[in-house]
Structure formats: C-alpha cells, structure tokens
C-alpha cells in the first residue's frame, strides 16, 4: 500500500476491527444491510455490533455499549438517526476510536438545523482526535481488504484498478454492477458525502499512494478545499491519471448538488481551468468517466496525437475518425512505405486510407498479427484505434458445415482463436504505444472477454473509444508539462 499508512484514511480503509452502530436483525434498517455486505465480502477483522437490547446481531455477539469491548476498534461505522450521532461519536472518542464512517444523513444538506448538527459532530471529532468520512455518505469499499460498508453487495471477482471518490453515495454502489459488465472493478471506493472532515483532497492523496490504484476517478458536486485538491492533484497526476466529472456547472446541477450533499459549486469555466492546471482530465458524463478510467488505467502514454484507425466496417471507422478529430487527434495518411507493406495483407476490396477498412477478411493471422505489427512499427503513428467485429459464435457455426483445412471441430477453432488473442495482446504489450478497441459485442463473446481480461479496453462504441484516446493524449501532454515544471523547480532549488 506504499505510504497510505500515514494517511488518516488508513484505519477507515484498512481496519482490523470495527464497531458498528445501527445494525440489527431487521432487514428494514440500513445498518443491517451494511453489516451483511461487510460479512459477505469476507471481512477478516473483528466486528462489534453495538445494540442496547439484542444479545446477537446477524450471528455475531452484540454489545450494549463500547465499554463492554475489551479492545479499541480501529474504526466505527455509524448508521443511526442524525440526532443520535453526536452521542455516539462522543462515546467513540471516550473509547479512543481514531476514525469513523458516518453514513447517517440529515445534516448540512437539510439547511440551518442540519448545519448546526454537523458543526457539533465536527467539534466533537476534533476534541477527541477522530478523523471521519461523511456524514451523509454510503460508506467505502476496499475489495483487496475484503472491506465493504455500503448497501450493495460486492464480490471478490470485482477487484479492480480504479480508485473512486464520490460525493454521491449511491453512485459508487451503482457502479459496482456497471463496471462488472466490462470485467472492471474498484481498487478502493470512497463515498465522502458532506466532507465535514476528510474530503476529496485527502482521498486523492491517499489513493495516489495505493499501488493497486492505476487511475483515480472523481465525482464532484463541489469542493471544500479546492486549493488543496489542486496542490495534491498536481503531484498525483505525475504518477497516475485523475479523471473527474463535475456536475455543478449549471444552475440545475448546482441546485441538485446543494440539496444532495450541501455542496457549493462554481462555473464550468472555473473548473475547466483548475483541472487543466493540475493535470486532471475532465469527463463530460458518467459514462465517459469510466471509459477514460479504463483507457488511461491500462494504456501507455502517447508521445503525440497521430492516430490510425483499423476497422472491418466503413461505418464504425468513419464514426471513430470523426470523433477522433473532434477530440484533438490527428489521422495522417499512410506513408507509401506502410501502404506497400499492408497491400499483401489487406483485401483488394479494402481501403489503405486512414481509417484502414479491411472489409471482409478471414485471414486471422494477418488481422491480429501482421497488420497490427506493421502499424505499431510505423513511426508516423502514436496510437491505434481498432474496431473488433470478431464473433467466435458466428464464425464457429461454419466449422463442420463448410470445408476448412484448419479446423475440424468447434473446440479446435476456439482454442486457436483464444491463443491468437493472447498472441495479439503480447504483440500490443511489446510496443510502447496505446491500443484502444471498440465493439458492439460484449463480454459474453469469448474473444472480447479474453481481450478485456488481458488488459485491452474494448469500449462499446467507436466514438467513445476515440474520445478515450483523446483523453489519453490530453493527459499525456498535461503530465509532460507537470514533469517539466517539477524539473525546473528542482533545478532552481539546486541553484
């Protein structure tokens, strides 16, 4: 985990023990859902349910108060009515618990009375040295620690490389299943709610040191300490990408944010400028946020914006080319040298322009070995966009029904295609250039699943894949500028 042990978030995200307030044996309470989901992910630490009346909660020994617990828990999970939170937090402070996750809502987001209550819990926490996330959040998930304090079920098979920080709680949990559709998942996910104590800047700093986090995603409604976030992001962006979607830039979005988390927002122009200065890539939608996270979390940096599009079909190729140009990419024509190399592999019905349109080809070795090798070796291109039309199920129907000198059985065809897929990925990895795929086929197609599992992003439309490549190019430029700036500062300091 690197230096994350120094962060006040460490005990919240990696606790060896937890006291939970608000869980019972009733399925109608949120605290019960959180406890069950925690247990089902396989949390290995000690769990201390606090309940004044029950002797047992979900098969665990219950305690009437913290005084009955011999040890001091690493963190407290608080899911009780807002009016009770101050008393619970004070009890935690007296016990010496260093951190808390306050899921309870009913604070600043509800107006003056809630603001006063939020101020009260902040003062209690400060008095006892408690660092906390929330209130008005949905909890956190750290799958590698088997730690899930949210209302949605999370499985070990959904471990991933995306570190997510969100002011919206249910947004985090709903993304569990959206990401699963693409074989993706969180390295860690933090719902921060009202940010009364630990805020987005603290979370970015923490995730910046997490070795399993390859890219950081942010859902922003408003910032409590924009200056600190910018300072932290400038450092973290030099190590890993940060992608943000900001939803408070219009009057409607700002109004929704105030009622949701009490967030104070600013104009789109202000956030655009701030993001550019500190190396944060802005996404225009939630869908785009995760497209960008997928691409930037798996692909090498671009040295330039020169991009080649490889497609089986003219329509997707044209769509990708159009979106690529709009995203700041350049599609130069192929050199005569590259055209000459490709003529042996591209059908006569195909096109040697950019996009390269292969039309109909069943020479899989050319498609997934020779043609990509030629394009990756071409110094005129910095990245490849590739549209995948491969359906093993569709092609497999022909095996046994038409003469084939290569495949006598569907199983032999399947083994060959999956082996070819692995060789294709080896080829891509051996070159230090990005490849972002697109396809309307999903993970139920074995070839697509294999590509995704081996680290190739297959985004569900050509336009979205092109915009993701554009984001990769923008990040590459911003990171280069930040590195240059840091180098100049070091030189000045030595002088």
Buried (B, 14 or more C-beta within 10 A) or exposed (E): BEEBEEBBBBBBBBBEBBBBBBBBBEEEBBBBBBBBBBBEBEBEBBBBBBBEEBEEBBEBEBBEEBEEBEEEBBBBBBBBEBEEBBEBBBBBBEBEBBBBBBBBBBBBBBEEEBBEBBEBBBEBBEEBEBBBBBBBBBBBBBBBBBBBBBBBBBBEEBBBBBBBBBBBBEBBBEBBEEBBEBBBBBBBBBBBBBBBBBBBBBBBBBBBBBEBBBBBBBBBBBBBBBEBBBBBBBBBBBEBBBBBBBBBBEEEBBEBBBEBBBBBBBEBEEBBEBBBBBBBBBBEEBBBBBBBBBBBBBBBBBEBBBBBBBBBBEEBBBBBBBBBBEBBBBBEEBEEEBBEBBEEBBBEEBBBBBBBBBBEBEBBEBBBBBBBBBBBEBEBBBBBBBBBBBBBEEBBEBBEEEEEEEBEEBEEBBEBBBEBBEEBBEBBEEBEBBBBBBBBBEBEBBBBBBBBEBBBBBBBBBBBBBBBBBBBBBBBBBBBEBEEEEEEEEEEEEE
